[in-house]
């Protein structure tokens, strides 16, 4: 017999109480920093014990427009008073406008809305395969999708099947066939791997989880050309890199590239709800017919209302300009760090990776020291520390953060 116990009210719990409860009752699939966020505004968060921190992660770019953004919160509140969920069994008055506005923002024709980023990647995979069979004429069961080394597209069983990170794969086989890995940034490898059954090339314009890896100049543009010549869909995963993060609405814009299929998520939900989408042409997304794909919550009116407000904000261009200008300022300041601990600093817009030499210790060690200084950020691939603040950060706040970074790195 299970004994029911009453949980303490959140306001009566310390940060350590919360951490202990998570350790006891939640599966240990994350290793977070020991901080419990209770309030947030703009680029600043406050923990359960009242300590204030600067957020330099922005929920992996899901909070591009700042915590508790007044416009986005107001859009949520207004829609909450109307209707939140209908399922796709019925129409709702937010779906059509959202799809039109998002298609226009991306210069595309059609949108398939989903919820999480991983769902959108799965949808793009299904899109490419069905297009391959019904349009390109690939024999059934033979479709091949090319993916890049060190990729990160999510954690579903299908997606980890083409991951090169063994920590994502360990204990989760057997894996889904139909994928081939090519070296990121290597155009010869890409072209050589394409055969008559290749339906798509799936790529991150900038690899986020790998450590903010920017491909060689011209790589995306030449890959686009190869895909066009070989009748292969160019699929850009802009879940992290898109919607203002790099100083453009889409990271592909830095090379003037228009993908065949665009995958969006994270910031599309304004830091409020999980909202994702696959955006493409009518020819490509037209391969879906009623019953061939779906989602109960995908395209729900509450999510669409939030996404519409995000699109409205992006159409002004202010956050993109801020990411570009302040990103240059941050990178310029970081280049003044004369530390033999740093192997490389990489970045575009307000998205920076600081890679430490192995002998200088793990990136997590620096993240913990920064936490003590009032800055929250996170490591990736052991040696790289990521900086990705909300795009509403100011120049003065960047300078404040830089002083703390310099103190920790040079200390």
Order of alpha helices (4+ residues) and beta strands (2+ residues): alpha-beta-beta-beta-alpha-alpha-alpha-beta-alpha-beta-alpha-alpha-beta-alpha-beta-beta-beta-alpha-beta-beta-beta-alpha-alpha-alpha-beta-beta-alpha-beta-beta-beta-alpha
